[in-house]
Amino acid sequence: MAKPKEDFSLKQTKPNISGSKNTTGPLRPHDLVEQMQFMFVKILKAKDLVGPDGPDTCDPYVEIILGNCKGTTKIFEKKSSPEWNQVFAFKKERIQTITLETVVRDKLNKVSHEMIGKVKFNIGDVPMRVQPDSPLAPQWYRLEDKNGVKLGAGELMLSVWMGTQADEAFSEAWISDAAESAGTAYTRSKIYHSPRLWYLRVNVIQGQDLVFRDKNRKNPEIFVRGALGNLVLRSRSSPNKNENPMWNEDMMFVAAEPFEEPLVLSVEDKLNPNKEESVCLGRVVIPLQNVMKRVDNAPASARWYNLERPEIAGEKKEQNEVKFASKLNARISLDGGYHVLDEATNYSSDLRSTVKLLWRPNIGLLELGILNATGLPVMKGKEKRTDAYCVAKYASKWVRTRTILDSLAPQWNEQFSWDVYDLCTVLTIGVFDNGHIQAGDMAGKAFHPRIGKVRIRLSTLESNRIYTYSYPLVVLQSSGVKKMGEIQLAVRFSCASFFDTLQNYTQPLLPKMHYLNPLSVYQLDSLRHQAAFITSLRLSRAEPPLRKEIVDYMLDVGSNMWSIRRAKANYDRILDLLSGIFALIKWFEQIRNWKSPAATMAFYFLFLVVVFVPKLTLSTIFLVLFLVGVWRCIKRPRHPPHLDAKLSHVDTTNEEELDEEFDPLPSKKTGEVLKRRYDRLRGIAGRMQVVLGDLATQGERVQSLLSWRDPRATMIFVCFCLVACFVTYVTPFQYVLILSMTYVLRHPRFRVGFPSVVQNFLRRLPARTDSML
């Protein structure tokens, strides 16, 4: 039985959000999400608690009981007046009781917990707080025993109110649908910021008075090795084979604030040209805090750095009074005029330079409402559950929703916003399963599997319009493409100034340094991987951490790996791009062959109008383009673009191609599998080689018209040019055009079915293929 086709289409939704009803008034916070009612309980502190042996002998904590939902504060040891200052939020729709109990307990041991006292509330009497009301003032409540009798000592300060997720206490609250017995550290909603990244340019110029270990060393291979953290780069070997080498070569690193690791430059001598073995001739450690920061193309000043002997490198200077004469001349600078690329170029969410001084004013505000997801698969096979959360990334700001526990249809209803500086940027939203939940002692190494990802390009959004769509979550696996559910989002781009937004299209895409002192494609690719590695390293040290697999997935690390599927997709894109030209050529052939005599005569008439009234040519072209644009505006797409399964070739690829796509570099495959893939790649490359060779041959034939490689052909062409010179001089240009077009459009009965004279002539010209082996 054939497997049913997955539905990857975009679906418009109509959620119950206040933003869709407020189209003219001022923007309100949290108007892109559905309002969710919560009961908030804020436990501040207690006083005069009495333990079994008197004051300061109890280990108190508070347990909040609301039907089947329970939450507990942290435990204090031997304290009669503890201060908790913790907030708990219970989802109103899950409350199945009319009484709220806050019980103060004493942890006697791991098993026994004795009640000190409690406070009870009737849920119907809990006040409702509506934004922007001020926070509810907490009050002292006398504790009661289990029979409801007031105790002689012991009070609890707390406040209870009804509110929504717009409450400022929501972000730090213990939330009933995102709470785990191990704590809420890994389930809370958080905001992260990428570290500020700089390009570190190290221009090694020359060395001076190097001392070789072997005094009889001849023709040394001297190079400079630069190290910043775990990244190591090296220069080429100096052409000067003596103690004063010269390089004048740039090494580029990515450094992140705060600068924790120094730059280490070492001058080394390669002992064996066939091995990587080398000996250090001297090194210098340079703290990045002392490095010059520049924002323009002005060169940094060169400095001489004293090299330390390798034997005493790292010792304190007080213990080393021996002077070492070897020096290294270098220009070192932190270039803040560039934008440090850490994302795939096609999906960049930020194009600003490192230095804030060069930033242009923001042009608008991007708001995202993450509402809910449906149809999620079971991600934890043993527990048969899914603990889903979302991560959204735009510019340097990352946001993470709370984790909804054990739900295949989670409801987040959280709203975030970003300042927009350029419309040619992309917002990325990813959905993941929280691997820390029920991971136990392995929580630090827990893997967070991906569920899907959505990209939204801001330039495709209309200003001040709310887009509410359900996006399919699609993941490509080694077994094929799989739909992992759908996520419902609400997106709005608010334009501050329409004129500034239009002016944005006339500005350079990247900061000016990218054009004044451009980096090579190889450098940009290497630096992008450095930046992505540093970003994932820093974010993985946050609490809760954004793990490396999450950051890599959001930044599309590895997107430049070879894939036959993507190669086919790009080939189809090129054909689709050229299809208009091919259609135009086919249409002209039909005109030329008189398929429709009326169309041929009409074309010839328009051609005569253009020839005799040339000033109307450009005006006519622009008028046609204007009319086509207006016509297409009526039928323009109303929804943002999303995944096209047919264009991506995800539904036609086979398992062998997918297995190759997911194979890391270097490959883990061996034997026949690797041989088969290599042979297939050779076949594809061979066909590409033939096409490139044919294109080069046609171009070289045109070049050989005046090369005299074929003296007779060149003589014919030169004589033709002389005759054409006289003919075009004495004949008005309009008549030359008319005669040429009349010849091209002559009726088929006046033609022969052979190639034209021009084609025959060009095909006989020589090319450089004769010189190839």
N, C-alpha and C positions, 0 to 999 in steps of 0.2 A: 504493500500500500504506500503510495507516494506521501511524503511528509508535507503537511500543509505549509503554505508560505507564511512567513512572519509578516506582521503589519508594522512597518517602520514609518508610517505616516505621522504627520503632526496634526494634533487635534485641538481645535479651539474650545476653551472652556469658559464657563460663566460662574466663577466662585463668588461667594457672598462677601465681597470686600467693599469697604467704604470708599476706596479710591475711585471705583467705577461710577459711583454716584456723585462724586465731587469733581466735576469737570471744569468748573470756572473759578471756584474759590481757592484760597491758599492751600498749599500742600499740608497735610496733617501727618504726624508720625504714625507708623504702623497702619497705614491705610491700604497697603498692598497684600495684607494677610487677613485671614479670617480670625475674628476675635475668639480667644479661648479663655474661659472662666477658670480661675484658680482660687483656692483658699490659701492665704498666706498666714503662716504662723512664725513670728519672730521671737526667738528665745534669747533674751539678753543676759540676765544674771539672776542669781539667787542669794539669799542671805540668811544667817542664823539657822543653818541646817545642822541638825543634831544626829550624830552617829550612834552606834550601839554603845560606845564607851565615852560619849560626851562630844563637845565641840572639836572640830578639826580631826575627827577620826573616821569620817566617811569618805567614800570615793564616788561622788555624785555624778549623775548624768540625767538627762531628760528624755523620756520616751513619749512621742506624740502618737496617739491612737485615734484613728478615724475609720471605724469599721474594720475592714480587712487591710487597710493601709497603715503602715507603721514607719516612723522615722525616729532616729536616735541621734542625740548630740554626742560630742566627744566626752571622754571621761577625765575628770580631775582627781588626783590622788590627795587624800588627807586635806581637804579644803572645805570649809563651811560656807564660804562666800565666793563661789565660782562665777566666772564671766564667760559665757559661751558666744554670744553675739552671732547666732546662726539663724538662717531663714529656711523655712520649709514651705514648699508649694504643692498642693494636692489638686489634681484635676477635678473640677466640679462634677463632670458627668460620671465620674467613677465613685462619687461619694454615695454610699448606700446606708447612711445612718443619720440620726438627728442630733448626735452628741459628739463633741470633741473633747478628748481627755488628754491632758498633759500631766504625765506622771513623773515625779522625781524619784529616782531609784538610787540605791547604794549598792555598788558592785562589791560584794563581800569576797567572792572568789570567782573562778572561771565558770562555776556552775550556778551558784546561788546569787540572786539579786533581790534585795529587800526593798520594799516601797517605803520611802520617807513620807511622801504626801502627794497630793494631786490637786489639779484645778480642772473643773468641768465647765464647758460652754454649750449653750444651745445654738445650733447652727443657724437657726432662723433669726437669732438676735445679732449675728455677725454683720457689721456695717460694710457697705459697698464703697470702695474708693474709685473714683473716676478721675482719669488724668485731665488737667494737670493739678489735681488736689495735692496739698502738702502731705507728707507721710503721717500716718496715724501715730499719735503719741503713745508710747508704752506705759503700762500701769503695773503697780505692785498688787499681787493677789496672795491672800493668806492660804496656805496649804490646808487641805482637808485629809482626814484619814479615809479608809475604805468605806466607812459608814456615812461619810458626808459631814463629819463633825470637825469644826475648825480646830487646828492644832495650836498649842500655846506658842510655839516658835517655828519659824520657817516661812519664808515668803519667796515668791517667784515673780520676776518682772518679765512681761511679755506683751505682745500686741497681736491681734487677730483681725484680718480683714479679707474681703473679697476683692479681687482685681483681675487684670488680664496680663498677657505676656508683655504689654507695654510698660508694666511697672518696673521701676529701676531696680527693685530687689530681685527681679526674676533671673537676671544673668548669674547671680551668685547663690541662688537658692538651691536647696536639695529638692529635686522635682520628682514627683511620684512615678512618672512614666519614664524617667531616665535615671533611676536610683538603683544601685547595686549594693549588695551587702559589703563588698570590699571598699565602698566609698564612691564619691562622686567626682573624683579628680579626673577620671578618664571619660566622663560622660557629659560634662558641662559644655555650654556654648562658650567659645573663646574667639578672640581676635589676635592675629599674629601680624608681624611686619617683617618683610625680608630685610636682611642687613643691607646697609648702604655699601655698594660695591664700587671699587675703583680699578681702573687699568693701571698697573704698575709697569712702567717702561724702563728697562735697564739697557742702556746703550754702552756696551763695553768697548772702549777705544783701543787701549794699548796697555802693555805691562812694561815694567822697567826693572832692570837689575835682578832678574830672577836667578835663584841659586839652585842648580841641579844637584841631586844627590850623587849622581855619577859625573864627576868633573870631566870625564872624557866623552860625555854624551854628544853624539853627532846627529844632526837632522831631527831634533825633537818635534813631536806632534803636540803642540801646546794649545789647549782650549780652556774656556771658562765654563764652570758648572754653577748654575744658579739654583738655589733651593728656597722655597717658601712653603713651610709646612710640609705636606706630603708630596708636593709637586716639585719635580726636578727637571730643569731644561739645561741644554748645553749649546755652546756656540760651535761654529766650525773650527777646524784647526787653522792656526795662523800660518799664512804663507811665509812669514819670516821665521827661519829655522835658527833662532839664536835666543839670547837672554832678554831681548827687547821685542816681544811679539806685538803684532797689531791685528785687530779684528774689525773694529767699527761696525758692530752688528747689534741689532736689537733683540732683546728677549722680553716677551710680554707675559705678565702674570695678572691674576685677578686677586685683589686684596679686599678684605671686608673690615668695616669698622665694628667694634673697636679693634685696633691692630694688636693682636695678641702674639703673633709670631714674627720674628725678625727675618730679614732677607740675608741669606748666607751665600757669598760669592767665593768660590775657590778656583785657583789657577792650577790646572793639572796637566801632567805630561803623560800621554798615551804611550805605554812601553811597547806594546805589540799591536801592529796595525790590524791583525786578524782577530784580536780579542778585545774585550772591554776593560782589560786591566789597565789601571793608570795609577800614578803616584801624585800626591798633592804637593805642590810647591809653595803654597801659602793660601791663607783664607782670611776673610774679613766678615764680621757680623754687623749688619746695619739695621738698627731699629727703625721701623717705618714711621714712627712719630717724628723723626728728624728729617724725613724726606720732603723735598719741595713739592707743593701742590700747585698745579697750573691749570688754567681754564682756557688758554688760547694756544696758538701754534708757536709761540715764542720758545726757542730751545732752552732747555735747562742748562745751567752752568755746569761745566765739567769739573770734577774734583779728583784729587789724588788720594787714594786710600792706602794706608799702610797695611801690608799683609802680615799676619801672624805666622810664625813658624808652625808647621803641622804638628811637631812634637809637643809644643806648649800651647796649642790652641785650646781655649776654654779656661786657662788658668787666670788667676787674678793678676792685674797689672802690677800690684805691689810686690808680688813674688817674682816678677819678670823684669829685670832691669836691663836685659840684653836687647840692644837695638837691632831690628831686622830691616835691611835696606830695601827689600823688594816692595814695589808699589803697583797699584792698579789704577788706571785712569778710566773713569766712567761717568756718564750722565744718568742720574736716577731721578725719576719724577713720578708722582701720582697724577695721572691725567684725568681731570674731572670734567673736561669738555665733551667726553664721549658718553653715549648711553651704553651701559654694560648689558649686553644681550644675554639673558639666561633662559629665554623661551625660544621655541621654534619661530623662525622669522615670519612665517605666514600667520602665526597666532599670537603675536606680541600684544600684551596688554598695557605696555608702557613704553614710551619713546623719548622720555626726558633724560637730560644729562644728569650726571652724578651731583654736580654742584647746583644748589638751589638758586643761586644768583642768575643762572641762565634760563630758568623756567619761565615760560609764558603764562599769563593768567589763565585760570581754568575757564572753560567755556560752558560748563553745565554740570548737572548732577545725575548720576546713575543710581537708580534704586532697584533692588532685587527683593522680591518676596518669595521665599521657599515655603510652599504650602504643604504638600504631601506627596507621597509616592504610593503606587498601587501595583499589585502583581509581582512583588519582589520574590526571588527564589529563596529557598532554605540554604543558607551559606554555611552553617555549622551542622555537619551531617550527624555527629554523635548526639548533640543536644537537640537537633531538629528545630533550630531557631535562627533568627536574623536580628542583629542589633545594628540598625542602619543609622548613619549620620551623613551630612553633606559638608563638602568643603567648596568654597567659592574663592576664586582668585582674580583680582584685577589690580593692575599696577603693583605696588609693593605691599598691598594690604590683602591678607588672607583671612577668611572668616570660616568658622566651623560651628555648625549647629549642635545642639545637644543630641545625644544618642538616645533613640527610642528603643527600649528593650523589648525583645521577643515579639516583634510585630512585622508582618509582611505588608502592612499598609500603614506605615508610620505617618503621623501628622506633626510637622514641625511648626509651621506658621511663624516663622521668624523673618524679620526684615533687616536688610543691611543697605548701606549707601556708600558711594565713592565719588570723589571729585573727578571730573573728566577734563583732560587737557588736550586730547586728540581723539577725533572720531574714528580714525583708522586703527582701532584697537579692538581686542576681543575679550569678552568675559567668559571665563571657564568655570563650570560647575561640575563637580564630581560627587558620586555617591559611593560610600564604602561601608564595609561591615567591620564593626569594632572588634578586633581580635583580642583586646585586653579583657573583655568580659568573660568571666569563667575561665581565665587562663591560669589562675593560681600563681604559683611561684614563677611561671614562665611569662608573666605579664610583660616584662621588659623586652622579651624577644618575640612577642606575639605578632603575627602577620595580619595586616589589614587588607583583605582581598577587595579588588575593585568590583563594583556593580555596574557602573556606566558613567558616561561623561557627556556633557552638553556644552556646545560653544555658541555664543551669540555675538555677532559682529555689530558694533554700535552704529556704524554708518548705514546699516540696513533698517534702523529704527527711526520712525517718525518722531518728531519732537512732541513732548507732552501727551503722548498717547500711551495707554496701558495695554501691554500685550499679555494676555492670559492664555497660555497654551499648555498642553500636556505633551511632553517630549519623550520619545522612546529612549530607553537606556539600552544601548547596544554595546556588546563586548565581542571582540574578535578573539577566538580561542583556537588552539591547534586543531580542534575537532570541527571548526567552522564558526560562522557568525551566530550569535545567540542574543535574543531579546530578553533582558533581565527585568523588565517591568517598565513603568512609566513614572515620570516625575512632573508634578504640576508647578509651574513657575508663573510669577507676575513680574514684568519688567517695565520700567519707565525711564526714559531719558528726558530730563527737564532742561530746556535750553535757557541759559541766562540772557544771551543776546544773539538774535538771529544773524546780525551782521558779523559778529565775531565768529560764529559758527561757519559762515560762508568764507570768511577770510582765512580760516584754518586750512581750507583746501589749497590755498596759494602758498603756504609755508613749506619749507623743506621737511621731509618726513623725519629725518634724524637730525641731531644737533650738528652744527657747522663743522666741528672737528672731523666728522666722518667724511667730509668732502675736502677740507683743507689738507688733512693728513690721513688719507684713507688707509684702512687695514685690509690686508689681503683676505681672500675667501678662506684660505687655510687658517690664518690667524683667528678670524672670527669664529670658525667652527671649533678650534681648540679652546679659545677663550670662553665660548658658550658652555662647553662641557665643564670647564673649571668653575664658572659662575654657578651652574646648576648643582655641582657637587658641594660648593661652599654653602649655598642656600639650604640644601637638604641637611647638611651637617648642623647648621645653626638652628634650623627649625626643629630638628630632632632632639635638641637639648632644651626645648621649652617644656612647660608643664601645663596641660598634658602635651606630649610631643606630637608633632606632625611627622610621621615616620617617612623614611627615605622612599619607600615604594609609593607613598601618596604624592610626595613632591615630584618624583620622577614622572609619574603618570600625568600630573597636572601640567608639568613643563614640557611634556613630549620628549623626554630624553630617549635617544635611540630611534627617533623618527627618520633619521637619514640612513638607516640600515637597508641593505638590499632586499627588495621584495618584488617578485615577478608580478604579483597582483597589482601593486602600485605602478609598476612599469607599464602594464597593460592599460591601467586607468589613465595614466598620463599620455600614453600613445593615443587613446581615444579622445582625450581632451584636445590634443593637437589636431587630430583629424576633424573634430567638431569645429575648432577654430578656423580651419582652412576650408571647411565645407562651404562657407559663403563665397569664397573666391572660386572654388570649383563650380558652384552653382552659377556664378556670373559667367565663367568661361563657357559652361554648357549652354547657358542662355544665348551668349553671343554666337556660338556655333550654330544654334538653331536659327538665329537671325541671318547669319552668313549663308546658311544652306537653304534659305527661303522656305522654311517649314510653314511659315505663315506669311504670304506675300504682303498682306496689309501691315503686319508688324515690322517687316523689313523696310517697307516704304516709309512708315512713320518714323522709324529710327533714322533713316537716311535724311528725312526732312528735318528732324531735330538736330542732326549733325550739321546740316547746312546753316541752320539758325545760329548754332554755336560758333561756326566758322565766320559767318558774316557779321554777327553781333557778339564779339567775344566778351564784352564787358558784362553780359548777363550770365556768364558761365558760373562764376563763383557765387553770385547771388542766388542762382537757381539751385546750386548744390546745397547751400546753407538753408534755403527755404524748404527743400525736400527733407533735410535732416530735422528741421524744426517741426514740420508736419508729422513726420514719423514719430518724433518724441512725444508730441501732443497726443497722437493716436494711441501710442503704447501706454501713456499715463493713465488713460481710461481703464486699460486692462492690466495695470501693474499688479504684481503680487502683493497681497495684503498681509501675508504672514512671513516671518523671518525664515531664511533658508536653514535647512537642517540636513541630516544624513540622507544621501542618495545611494541606496544599496546597489542599484544598477551601475551608477558611475564608479563606485568603489570596487566593483567586481567581487563583492563579498559573497554573492549568491552563485557565482559561476566557478570560483576557484576550487581546487581539489585539496585533499589532505596532504599530499606530498608538497605542494607549494606552500601551504600554511606551516607545515613542519619546518620547512626551510626558512620561512619568515621569522619563526620564533626561535630558531637556532642562534645562540649567542655568538659573539666574535671574541676569540677564535672559536671555531666550530667544535662541538663535542661529538660530532659524528665521525665514524671511521669506515674504512673498507669500501664496500660496493656502493653504499649510500652516497658517500662523498665523491666517489668516482662518477656516479650517475649525474649528480648535480653539477659537477665540473664540466662534464661533456655537454650537458644541456646549456650551461652558461656559455660554453665555447660556440655552440650552434647559434645562440642568440647574438653573441658578439660578432660572429662571422657574417650574419645577415646585415647587422648594423655597419660592419666594415665595408661591405659591398655598396650599401647606399651612400655612405660618406665618400667612398672612392668615386662613385658615379657623379656626385655633386662636384667634387674637386676636378674631375675630368672636364665637365662642361665649362666650369669657370676658367680652367687653363686653356681651353680651346679659344675662348674669347680673348684671353691675354695674348695668345700666339698670333693674333691678326697682324700685329706690328713687330713681332719678334724676329722675323726672317728665318725661323726654324724651317719653315716650308717656303722657300724663296718664291716659288711660283704662286702660291696662295697669297702671300703678302704682296707680291707685285700686282695681282689682280685687285686686291683690296685697295691698295694705294692708288691705282689708276681709277678705280671706281670712285674713290673719294675726290679725286681731281675733277672728274666729270660731274659728280654731284655738286661740287663747289660752284662750277660755272652755271649748271642748270638752276640751282636754287638762288643764284645771284640774279639771274635775268628773269626768273619766274616768281611772281608774288607767292608768299608763303601760304596764303589761303588756297591758291590753286593747287599747290603741291599736296596739301591735306585732302582736298576734294578728290584729286586724282588717285591718291593712295587709298582712301576709303572706298572709292568707286571700284578700284581693282579688287579690294578685299571682299566687297559685297557683290561682286559680279555673279550672275546667275550660274547655278551648277552646270548648265549645258555648255557653258564656256570654259569649264575646267576639266582637268584630267585627274585621275585618281592616284596621283603620285605625290611624293613630298615636294615642297616648293624649292625653288633654286637656293634660297637662303638656308633652308634646313640641310640641303645636300652639301652646300659649301661648308657650313659649320661642322658637320659630321666628318668631313675629310681632314679637318685641321689636326695637327699633332698635339699631344698632351705629354705630361711628364711621366706617364705610366711606363714609357719605354725605358726610363732611367731607374725604375724600381726593380729590386731583386725579388 
